[in-house]
Amino acid sequence: MRDDAPRSWDSRAEAATFYGFTDLPSVAQRGTVVLTHGEGPYVFDTAGKRYFDSNSGLWNMVAGFDHPKLAEAAKAQYDRFPGYHAFFGRMSDQTVMLSERLVEVSPFASGKVFYTNSGSEANDTMVKMLWFLGGAEGQPQRRKIITRWNSYHGVTAVSASMTGKPYNSVFGLPLPGFLHVGSPHYWRFGQEGETEEAFTQRLAHELEATIIKEGPDTIAGFFAEPVIGAGGVIPPSKGYFQAIQAVLKRYGIPLIADEVICGFGRTGNVWGSQTFDFVPDAIIASKAMTAGYFPMGAVVLGPELAQRLQNASEAIEEFPHGFTASGHPVGCAVSLAAIDLILNGGLLDNVRALTPRFEAGMAELAGHANIGEWRGAGLMGALEAVQDKATKTPFASNLSVSERIANTCTDHGLICRPLGQSIVLCPPFICTESHLDEMFEKLAAALRQVFAEVA
Ligand code: PMP
Protein backbone atom coordinates (compact mmCIF):
# COMPACT_ATOMS: atom_id res chain seq x y z
CA MET A 1 0.00 0.00 0.00
CA ARG A 2 1.30 3.43 -0.89
CA ASP A 3 -0.04 6.87 -0.16
CA ASP A 4 1.03 9.92 -2.12
CA ALA A 5 2.45 11.95 0.77
CA PRO A 6 6.25 12.23 0.52
CA ARG A 7 7.83 10.05 3.15
CA SER A 8 11.17 10.45 4.88
CA TRP A 9 14.11 8.27 3.92
CA ASP A 10 14.01 7.12 7.46
CA SER A 11 10.49 5.70 7.37
CA ARG A 12 11.05 4.29 3.88
CA ALA A 13 14.16 2.48 5.11
CA GLU A 14 12.33 0.89 7.99
CA ALA A 15 9.19 0.04 6.05
CA ALA A 16 10.81 -2.23 3.49
CA THR A 17 14.19 -3.31 4.84
CA PHE A 18 14.69 -6.10 7.36
CA TYR A 19 17.60 -5.05 9.57
CA GLY A 20 20.40 -7.31 10.75
CA PHE A 21 22.79 -6.57 13.63
CA THR A 22 20.73 -3.49 14.51
CA ASP A 23 19.26 -2.59 17.87
CA LEU A 24 15.61 -2.17 16.85
CA PRO A 25 14.40 -0.16 19.89
CA SER A 26 17.25 2.27 19.29
CA VAL A 27 16.36 2.61 15.59
CA ALA A 28 12.71 3.15 16.55
CA GLN A 29 13.83 6.02 18.75
CA ARG A 30 16.66 7.54 16.72
CA GLY A 31 15.80 6.60 13.16
CA THR A 32 18.00 5.24 10.40
CA VAL A 33 20.94 7.17 8.97
CA VAL A 34 20.54 6.85 5.19
CA LEU A 35 23.77 7.61 3.34
CA THR A 36 24.24 8.85 -0.18
CA HIS A 37 27.96 9.25 -0.84
CA GLY A 38 31.41 9.65 0.61
CA GLU A 39 34.55 11.75 0.35
CA GLY A 40 37.83 10.40 1.69
CA PRO A 41 37.07 9.09 5.20
CA TYR A 42 33.70 10.92 5.38
CA VAL A 43 30.19 9.75 4.50
CA PHE A 44 27.15 11.99 3.93
CA ASP A 45 23.50 11.38 4.77
CA THR A 46 20.39 12.35 2.80
CA ALA A 47 20.21 15.66 4.69
CA GLY A 48 23.81 16.46 3.70
CA LYS A 49 25.23 15.90 7.18
CA ARG A 50 28.87 14.77 7.15
CA TYR A 51 30.23 11.97 9.37
CA PHE A 52 33.82 10.87 9.88
CA ASP A 53 33.61 7.07 9.65
CA SER A 54 36.11 5.91 12.23
CA ASN A 55 35.15 2.31 11.46
CA SER A 56 36.01 2.38 7.74
CA GLY A 57 32.49 1.09 7.04
CA LEU A 58 32.89 -2.37 8.57
CA TRP A 59 36.71 -2.31 8.80
CA ASN A 60 36.90 -2.64 5.03
CA MET A 61 36.80 0.79 3.30
CA VAL A 62 40.48 1.34 3.94
CA ALA A 63 40.99 3.60 0.90
CA GLY A 64 38.07 5.83 1.86
CA PHE A 65 34.81 6.30 0.01
CA ASP A 66 35.79 7.89 -3.31
CA HIS A 67 39.11 6.48 -4.43
CA PRO A 68 39.35 7.06 -8.19
CA LYS A 69 41.79 4.20 -8.87
CA LEU A 70 39.40 1.58 -7.50
CA ALA A 71 36.39 2.93 -9.35
CA GLU A 72 38.48 3.11 -12.54
CA ALA A 73 39.70 -0.47 -12.13
CA ALA A 74 36.10 -1.65 -11.75
CA LYS A 75 34.86 0.41 -14.71
CA ALA A 76 37.67 -0.76 -16.98
CA GLN A 77 36.96 -4.38 -16.12
CA TYR A 78 33.18 -3.94 -16.49
CA ASP A 79 33.88 -2.59 -19.97
CA ARG A 80 36.26 -5.44 -20.80
CA PHE A 81 34.58 -8.52 -19.28
CA PRO A 82 31.87 -7.88 -16.68
CA GLY A 83 31.43 -11.29 -15.13
CA TYR A 84 32.48 -14.90 -15.22
CA HIS A 85 32.81 -17.89 -12.95
CA ALA A 86 35.70 -20.17 -12.04
CA PHE A 87 34.10 -23.60 -12.66
CA PHE A 88 34.71 -26.39 -15.20
CA GLY A 89 38.28 -25.44 -16.01
CA ARG A 90 37.51 -21.88 -16.98
CA MET A 91 38.33 -18.58 -15.24
CA SER A 92 39.13 -14.98 -16.14
CA ASP A 93 42.64 -13.67 -16.72
CA GLN A 94 42.10 -11.30 -13.76
CA THR A 95 41.46 -14.33 -11.53
CA VAL A 96 44.74 -15.91 -12.61
CA MET A 97 46.63 -12.68 -11.94
CA LEU A 98 45.06 -12.12 -8.53
CA SER A 99 45.86 -15.67 -7.37
CA GLU A 100 49.49 -15.17 -8.33
CA ARG A 101 49.55 -11.85 -6.50
CA LEU A 102 47.90 -13.23 -3.36
CA VAL A 103 50.37 -16.10 -3.15
CA GLU A 104 53.20 -13.64 -3.77
CA VAL A 105 52.14 -11.35 -0.90
CA SER A 106 51.25 -14.27 1.40
CA PRO A 107 53.70 -15.55 4.00
CA PHE A 108 53.92 -18.80 1.99
CA ALA A 109 56.68 -19.76 -0.47
CA SER A 110 53.94 -21.32 -2.60
CA GLY A 111 50.23 -21.86 -2.21
CA LYS A 112 46.79 -21.81 -3.82
CA VAL A 113 43.78 -19.53 -3.62
CA PHE A 114 40.05 -20.33 -3.56
CA TYR A 115 37.58 -17.45 -3.97
CA THR A 116 34.33 -16.64 -2.20
CA ASN A 117 32.06 -13.57 -1.91
CA SER A 118 32.59 -12.92 1.80
CA GLY A 119 34.61 -13.73 4.87
CA SER A 120 31.90 -16.04 6.22
CA GLU A 121 31.95 -18.08 3.05
CA ALA A 122 35.74 -18.24 3.12
CA ASN A 123 35.61 -19.71 6.64
CA ASP A 124 32.89 -22.16 5.55
CA THR A 125 35.00 -23.12 2.56
CA MET A 126 38.05 -23.78 4.74
CA VAL A 127 36.01 -25.96 7.09
CA LYS A 128 34.67 -27.94 4.12
CA MET A 129 38.22 -28.31 2.84
CA LEU A 130 39.30 -29.77 6.18
CA TRP A 131 36.30 -32.13 6.27
CA PHE A 132 37.05 -33.14 2.67
CA LEU A 133 40.66 -33.88 3.62
CA GLY A 134 39.59 -36.00 6.58
CA GLY A 135 37.37 -38.10 4.32
CA ALA A 136 39.96 -38.40 1.57
CA GLU A 137 42.81 -39.26 3.92
CA GLY A 138 41.00 -42.09 5.70
CA GLN A 139 40.11 -40.06 8.81
CA PRO A 140 36.41 -39.28 8.40
CA GLN A 141 36.10 -38.70 12.16
CA ARG A 142 38.45 -35.68 11.93
CA ARG A 143 35.70 -33.03 11.83
CA LYS A 144 35.77 -30.93 14.99
CA ILE A 145 36.70 -27.28 14.75
CA ILE A 146 38.19 -25.30 17.64
CA THR A 147 37.90 -21.49 17.94
CA ARG A 148 37.96 -19.03 20.85
CA TRP A 149 35.26 -17.40 22.93
CA ASN A 150 34.68 -13.83 21.76
CA SER A 151 35.99 -14.56 18.28
CA TYR A 152 34.02 -13.54 15.20
CA HIS A 153 34.17 -15.66 12.06
CA GLY A 154 30.92 -14.83 10.28
CA VAL A 155 27.23 -15.59 10.07
CA THR A 156 26.63 -18.61 7.85
CA ALA A 157 25.63 -21.69 9.81
CA VAL A 158 29.21 -22.97 9.97
CA SER A 159 31.01 -19.65 10.48
CA ALA A 160 28.40 -18.60 13.09
CA SER A 161 29.09 -21.89 14.87
CA MET A 162 32.77 -20.94 14.91
CA THR A 163 32.00 -17.46 16.25
CA GLY A 164 32.39 -17.43 20.03
CA LYS A 165 29.44 -15.18 20.86
CA PRO A 166 26.45 -16.25 22.92
CA TYR A 167 23.95 -14.48 20.62
CA ASN A 168 24.12 -17.38 18.18
CA SER A 169 22.13 -19.51 20.63
CA VAL A 170 18.97 -17.84 19.21
CA PHE A 171 19.60 -19.97 16.11
CA GLY A 172 20.28 -23.13 18.11
CA LEU A 173 23.97 -22.78 17.23
CA PRO A 174 26.74 -23.83 17.46
CA LEU A 175 26.29 -26.98 15.40
CA PRO A 176 27.71 -30.11 17.07
CA GLY A 177 31.46 -30.43 16.81
CA PHE A 178 32.28 -26.71 17.11
CA LEU A 179 34.30 -26.16 20.29
CA HIS A 180 35.47 -22.97 21.95
CA VAL A 181 38.47 -22.30 24.18
CA GLY A 182 39.48 -19.22 26.18
CA SER A 183 39.95 -15.75 24.75
CA PRO A 184 43.50 -14.35 25.12
CA HIS A 185 42.35 -11.15 26.83
CA TYR A 186 44.75 -10.82 29.73
CA TRP A 187 43.33 -7.59 31.21
CA ARG A 188 39.86 -9.14 31.53
CA PHE A 189 40.59 -12.84 32.15
CA GLY A 190 44.02 -12.89 33.78
CA GLN A 191 43.67 -14.10 37.36
CA GLU A 192 44.76 -12.24 40.49
CA GLY A 193 48.57 -12.34 40.62
CA GLU A 194 48.91 -14.23 37.32
CA THR A 195 51.60 -12.90 34.95
CA GLU A 196 50.76 -12.43 31.28
CA GLU A 197 53.13 -15.28 30.38
CA ALA A 198 51.45 -17.59 32.91
CA PHE A 199 48.05 -16.59 31.50
CA THR A 200 49.22 -17.54 28.00
CA GLN A 201 50.48 -20.88 29.28
CA ARG A 202 47.14 -21.51 30.98
CA LEU A 203 45.37 -20.99 27.63
CA ALA A 204 47.81 -23.32 25.86
CA HIS A 205 47.17 -25.97 28.53
CA GLU A 206 43.43 -25.50 28.17
CA LEU A 207 43.74 -26.04 24.41
CA GLU A 208 45.82 -29.15 24.89
CA ALA A 209 43.43 -30.54 27.51
CA THR A 210 40.51 -29.93 25.11
CA ILE A 211 42.30 -31.72 22.28
CA ILE A 212 43.14 -34.70 24.49
CA LYS A 213 39.63 -34.91 25.97
CA GLU A 214 37.95 -34.77 22.55
CA GLY A 215 40.49 -37.13 20.95
CA PRO A 216 43.32 -35.59 18.88
CA ASP A 217 42.29 -37.49 15.76
CA THR A 218 38.81 -35.92 15.87
CA ILE A 219 40.07 -32.32 15.51
CA ALA A 220 40.15 -30.94 11.96
CA GLY A 221 41.48 -27.45 12.62
CA PHE A 222 41.94 -24.44 14.88
CA PHE A 223 40.89 -20.99 13.60
CA ALA A 224 41.98 -17.69 15.13
CA GLU A 225 41.97 -14.01 14.26
CA PRO A 226 45.45 -12.55 14.89
CA VAL A 227 43.64 -9.70 16.67
CA ILE A 228 40.06 -10.57 17.63
CA GLY A 229 38.09 -7.84 15.86
CA ALA A 230 34.33 -7.81 16.28
CA GLY A 231 34.77 -9.43 19.69
CA GLY A 232 36.17 -6.10 20.92
CA VAL A 233 39.66 -5.67 19.38
CA ILE A 234 41.63 -8.12 21.48
CA PRO A 235 45.29 -8.55 20.57
CA PRO A 236 46.79 -11.84 21.75
CA SER A 237 48.49 -12.05 25.11
CA LYS A 238 52.30 -12.25 25.07
CA GLY A 239 53.61 -15.34 23.27
CA TYR A 240 50.08 -16.59 22.61
CA PHE A 241 50.41 -17.80 19.02
CA GLN A 242 53.80 -19.41 19.68
CA ALA A 243 52.37 -21.36 22.64
CA ILE A 244 49.19 -22.33 20.77
CA GLN A 245 50.97 -23.33 17.59
CA ALA A 246 53.37 -25.58 19.53
CA VAL A 247 50.36 -27.47 20.94
CA LEU A 248 48.64 -27.73 17.55
CA LYS A 249 51.82 -28.99 15.88
CA ARG A 250 52.14 -31.75 18.47
CA TYR A 251 48.78 -33.14 17.29
CA GLY A 252 49.05 -32.35 13.56
CA ILE A 253 46.19 -29.82 13.71
CA PRO A 254 46.30 -26.97 11.17
CA LEU A 255 46.28 -23.37 12.41
CA ILE A 256 44.10 -21.19 10.19
CA ALA A 257 44.53 -17.41 10.54
CA ASP A 258 41.26 -15.56 9.98
CA GLU A 259 42.80 -12.38 8.57
CA VAL A 260 39.49 -10.92 7.36
CA ILE A 261 40.09 -7.78 9.44
CA CYS A 262 43.85 -7.85 10.00
CA GLY A 263 44.85 -8.78 6.44
CA PHE A 264 46.20 -6.16 4.02
CA GLY A 265 47.67 -3.73 6.46
CA ARG A 266 45.38 -3.02 9.41
CA THR A 267 47.98 -3.96 12.05
CA GLY A 268 50.91 -2.24 10.29
CA ASN A 269 52.05 -5.30 8.32
CA VAL A 270 50.38 -7.00 5.38
CA TRP A 271 49.20 -9.78 7.70
CA GLY A 272 48.31 -9.76 11.38
CA SER A 273 50.14 -13.08 11.64
CA GLN A 274 53.34 -11.21 10.67
CA THR A 275 52.71 -8.63 13.39
CA PHE A 276 52.35 -11.43 15.93
CA ASP A 277 55.19 -13.45 14.46
CA PHE A 278 53.69 -16.75 13.35
CA VAL A 279 53.11 -18.50 10.04
CA PRO A 280 49.72 -20.21 9.81
CA ASP A 281 48.81 -23.15 7.56
CA ALA A 282 46.22 -21.12 5.65
CA ILE A 283 44.79 -17.61 5.62
CA ILE A 284 41.19 -16.41 5.38
CA ALA A 285 41.03 -13.01 3.63
CA SER A 286 38.31 -10.51 2.71
CA LYS A 287 37.40 -6.85 3.47
CA ALA A 288 40.53 -4.75 2.70
CA MET A 289 41.39 -7.24 -0.05
CA THR A 290 39.15 -5.09 -2.31
CA ALA A 291 39.22 -2.02 -0.01
CA GLY A 292 35.51 -2.78 0.32
CA TYR A 293 34.81 -1.83 -3.33
CA PHE A 294 33.62 -5.35 -4.25
CA PRO A 295 32.31 -8.21 -2.08
CA MET A 296 35.01 -10.85 -2.09
CA GLY A 297 36.75 -13.33 0.17
CA ALA A 298 39.47 -15.90 -0.28
CA VAL A 299 41.11 -18.91 1.27
CA VAL A 300 44.87 -18.77 0.75
CA LEU A 301 46.30 -22.22 1.35
CA GLY A 302 49.92 -22.68 2.36
CA PRO A 303 52.01 -25.26 0.51
CA GLU A 304 51.21 -28.32 2.62
CA LEU A 305 47.43 -27.90 2.68
CA ALA A 306 47.44 -26.91 -1.02
CA GLN A 307 49.25 -30.14 -1.93
CA ARG A 308 47.09 -32.36 0.27
CA LEU A 309 43.90 -30.82 -1.12
CA GLN A 310 45.19 -31.17 -4.67
CA ASN A 311 45.89 -34.87 -4.07
CA ALA A 312 42.52 -35.43 -2.41
CA SER A 313 40.67 -33.65 -5.24
CA GLU A 314 42.49 -35.58 -7.95
CA ALA A 315 41.60 -38.83 -6.18
CA ILE A 316 37.87 -38.15 -6.63
CA GLU A 317 38.26 -35.96 -9.74
CA GLU A 318 37.03 -32.71 -8.22
CA PHE A 319 36.52 -30.56 -5.15
CA PRO A 320 32.73 -30.17 -5.33
CA HIS A 321 32.42 -26.61 -4.01
CA GLY A 322 32.31 -23.05 -5.38
CA PHE A 323 30.09 -19.98 -5.74
CA THR A 324 28.63 -18.49 -8.92
CA ALA A 325 30.71 -15.36 -8.40
CA SER A 326 33.91 -17.06 -7.08
CA GLY A 327 36.85 -15.29 -8.71
CA HIS A 328 34.60 -12.65 -10.32
CA PRO A 329 36.74 -10.74 -12.86
CA VAL A 330 35.62 -7.31 -11.63
CA GLY A 331 36.29 -8.28 -8.02
CA CYS A 332 39.72 -9.59 -9.00
CA ALA A 333 40.57 -6.42 -10.96
CA VAL A 334 39.48 -4.29 -8.01
CA SER A 335 41.46 -6.44 -5.60
CA LEU A 336 44.61 -6.16 -7.75
CA ALA A 337 44.19 -2.37 -7.68
CA ALA A 338 43.50 -2.34 -3.91
CA ILE A 339 46.53 -4.47 -3.11
CA ASP A 340 48.63 -2.20 -5.31
CA LEU A 341 47.35 0.88 -3.49
CA ILE A 342 48.03 -0.67 -0.09
CA LEU A 343 51.49 -2.03 -0.86
CA ASN A 344 52.85 0.38 -3.49
CA GLY A 345 50.55 3.38 -3.24
CA GLY A 346 51.50 4.38 0.29
CA LEU A 347 48.52 3.09 2.29
CA LEU A 348 50.45 0.58 4.37
CA ASP A 349 53.20 3.15 4.91
CA ASN A 350 50.53 5.56 6.13
CA VAL A 351 49.17 3.01 8.62
CA ARG A 352 52.68 2.77 10.05
CA ALA A 353 53.16 6.54 10.03
CA LEU A 354 49.81 7.20 11.77
CA THR A 355 50.09 4.46 14.40
CA PRO A 356 52.06 6.56 16.96
CA ARG A 357 49.43 9.35 16.75
CA PHE A 358 46.64 6.78 17.04
CA GLU A 359 48.26 5.17 20.06
CA ALA A 360 48.88 8.52 21.74
CA GLY A 361 45.23 9.51 21.24
CA MET A 362 44.01 6.22 22.66
CA ALA A 363 46.39 6.42 25.62
CA GLU A 364 45.19 9.94 26.39
CA LEU A 365 41.52 8.89 26.39
CA ALA A 366 42.42 5.86 28.51
CA GLY A 367 43.49 8.30 31.23
CA HIS A 368 39.79 8.90 31.93
CA ALA A 369 38.56 7.46 35.23
CA ASN A 370 35.91 5.43 33.39
CA ILE A 371 38.17 3.86 30.77
CA GLY A 372 39.60 0.60 32.07
CA GLU A 373 42.05 -0.09 29.27
CA TRP A 374 42.79 0.73 25.68
CA ARG A 375 44.06 -2.03 23.42
CA GLY A 376 44.87 -2.42 19.79
CA ALA A 377 47.43 -2.91 17.03
CA GLY A 378 48.25 -0.60 14.14
CA LEU A 379 45.13 1.35 13.19
CA MET A 380 42.63 -0.71 15.17
CA GLY A 381 41.80 -0.09 18.79
CA ALA A 382 39.19 -0.27 21.52
CA LEU A 383 38.51 1.71 24.68
CA GLU A 384 36.85 -0.31 27.42
CA ALA A 385 34.40 1.60 29.60
CA VAL A 386 34.26 0.65 33.29
CA GLN A 387 32.32 1.93 36.22
CA ASP A 388 35.29 1.36 38.51
CA LYS A 389 38.77 1.39 37.08
CA ALA A 390 40.48 -0.28 40.04
CA THR A 391 38.15 -3.27 40.19
CA LYS A 392 37.44 -3.31 36.40
CA THR A 393 33.74 -3.43 37.24
CA PRO A 394 31.66 -2.80 34.12
CA PHE A 395 28.72 -0.42 34.03
CA ALA A 396 25.28 -1.96 34.53
CA SER A 397 24.24 -3.24 31.11
CA ASN A 398 20.90 -1.41 31.23
CA LEU A 399 22.81 1.89 31.14
CA SER A 400 23.92 0.98 27.56
CA VAL A 401 27.00 3.11 28.07
CA SER A 402 28.87 2.26 24.87
CA GLU A 403 25.70 2.71 22.77
CA ARG A 404 25.14 6.12 24.37
CA ILE A 405 28.70 7.13 23.60
CA ALA A 406 28.36 5.99 19.98
CA ASN A 407 24.99 7.77 19.61
CA THR A 408 26.41 10.98 21.04
CA CYS A 409 29.30 10.71 18.58
CA THR A 410 26.88 10.17 15.69
CA ASP A 411 25.00 13.33 16.70
CA HIS A 412 28.33 15.19 16.42
CA GLY A 413 29.30 13.72 13.05
CA LEU A 414 31.51 10.84 14.17
CA ILE A 415 30.64 7.21 13.45
CA CYS A 416 32.18 4.76 15.89
CA ARG A 417 31.10 1.36 17.06
CA PRO A 418 29.96 0.14 20.46
CA LEU A 419 31.00 -3.46 21.13
CA GLY A 420 30.06 -4.80 24.54
CA GLN A 421 31.22 -2.02 26.84
CA SER A 422 33.94 -0.88 24.49
CA ILE A 423 34.16 1.66 21.69
CA VAL A 424 35.97 0.46 18.61
CA LEU A 425 37.97 2.63 16.21
CA CYS A 426 39.56 1.53 12.94
CA PRO A 427 39.89 4.55 10.66
CA PRO A 428 40.63 4.29 6.94
CA PHE A 429 44.29 3.99 5.91
CA ILE A 430 44.07 7.22 3.86
CA CYS A 431 43.57 9.39 6.96
CA THR A 432 45.80 12.27 7.94
CA GLU A 433 46.85 13.25 11.47
CA SER A 434 44.25 16.01 11.44
CA HIS A 435 41.52 13.45 10.70
CA LEU A 436 42.66 11.52 13.77
CA ASP A 437 42.69 14.75 15.80
CA GLU A 438 39.07 15.38 14.77
CA MET A 439 38.13 11.80 15.68
CA PHE A 440 39.74 11.97 19.13
CA GLU A 441 38.32 15.42 19.92
CA LYS A 442 34.78 14.36 19.12
CA LEU A 443 35.13 11.09 20.99
CA ALA A 444 36.64 12.84 24.04
CA ALA A 445 33.67 15.23 24.16
CA ALA A 446 31.20 12.32 23.93
CA LEU A 447 33.00 10.39 26.68
CA ARG A 448 32.94 13.43 28.98
CA GLN A 449 29.24 13.97 28.34
CA VAL A 450 28.11 10.36 28.78
CA PHE A 451 30.32 9.57 31.78
CA ALA A 452 29.03 12.75 33.48
CA GLU A 453 25.50 11.44 32.95
CA VAL A 454 26.07 7.89 34.22
CA ALA A 455 28.94 8.04 36.71
N1 PMP B 1 35.99 -13.20 9.97
C1 PMP B 1 36.26 -12.05 10.60
C2 PMP B 1 37.50 -11.97 11.44
C3 PMP B 1 35.42 -10.95 10.47
O1 PMP B 1 35.69 -9.81 11.12
C4 PMP B 1 34.29 -11.05 9.64
C5 PMP B 1 33.34 -9.89 9.42
N2 PMP B 1 33.43 -8.83 10.27
C6 PMP B 1 34.04 -12.27 9.01
C7 PMP B 1 34.91 -13.31 9.18
C8 PMP B 1 32.82 -12.46 8.16
O2 PMP B 1 32.95 -11.75 6.99
P1 PMP B 1 31.64 -11.37 6.13
O3 PMP B 1 30.86 -10.40 6.92
O4 PMP B 1 32.25 -10.81 4.87
O5 PMP B 1 30.93 -12.64 5.85
Residues whose N, C-alpha, C, O or C-beta is under 5 A from the ligand:
A	BS01	PMP	S118 G119 S120 E121 Y152 H153 G154 E225 G229 A230 D258 V260 I261 S286
